[in-house]
């Protein structure tokens, strides 16, 4: 009996170890307030500072993607921009808004970096250089998200509907970084057929994307193909951050929300 | 002897002050000249890159002209400080990239 039990236990152990070794450890799904969080550590360690933790959710509620990623010039990958404290101090990158002058919703936006930071300034530095720290913020995710339309994944917020219903109105312009852009001559929506039979077609809405992103954020850096239908997109590539995955893995609604893209009903 | 020394000191002091004023004047003049140069550069950048939203509506000739203007601007960004260079060279690359992309797709359409 004891021998039998030993064999059963050994069998269970072997099966679970082998299945774990095949799949690896499962990646933890970020919590709603963590989704879109970016850790920036180009120079922080060298300057004896904690890395910067950037929260997309609060920033995207105030500005379109284009304002930061085109007009302000922030890259699309963590660390790609190589932001230095002096850049912020001169009023670029984070310093374009975090300058101690700009007022948002009646509050002055705190200043990002200064070369002559005193001991008292430490708290201000900690607001961004906050990895593994509990830092008091002006914005509480749960209070902020409570009235907004819900979504199942990502931040748990339907951002598109939130704007549609007027809960948020992300600014399309930031003085003096933005250049005056005329209203966009909208490109038509188009559909893409998936490779898997029975899977609904993907409806790509140019309107939704261009209003928030402009044109140059996606073309040609992310989508370089010029001939329609020539480029092939795979879910593997996308999940690795290519094409749609540049945003729809880490910031915009994630890939688990299949029907947001695969939205055209299959014809019987 | 002490009188001579006094005159020499006074003379050198006067010369130093005079040189300082000139140098200061020169740097002010240089700054005054640099400001319009910066403004004209900025104006050209704003003008060229504010048209990206309309890229699809431009003809091939117009797009080619915009690309040429981007290239001319790229040379001028070399004179900017490190931060501005990083910001504007990146923005200019995106802006030029889009015009080149649209131009290429228009050429492809005609084929």
Interface residues (C-beta under 8 A of the other chain):
Chain A: X70 X71 X72 X73 X75 X81 X82 X84 X86 X87 X90 X92 X93 X179 X180 X181 X182 X183 X184 X185 X187 X210 X214 X215 X216 X217 X219 X220 X221 X224 X226 X227
Chain B: X45 X46 X49 X50 X52 X53 X54 X55 X56 X57 X81 X82 X83 X84 X86 X87 X88 X90 X91 X94 X95 X97 X98 X100 X101 X102 X104 X105 X108
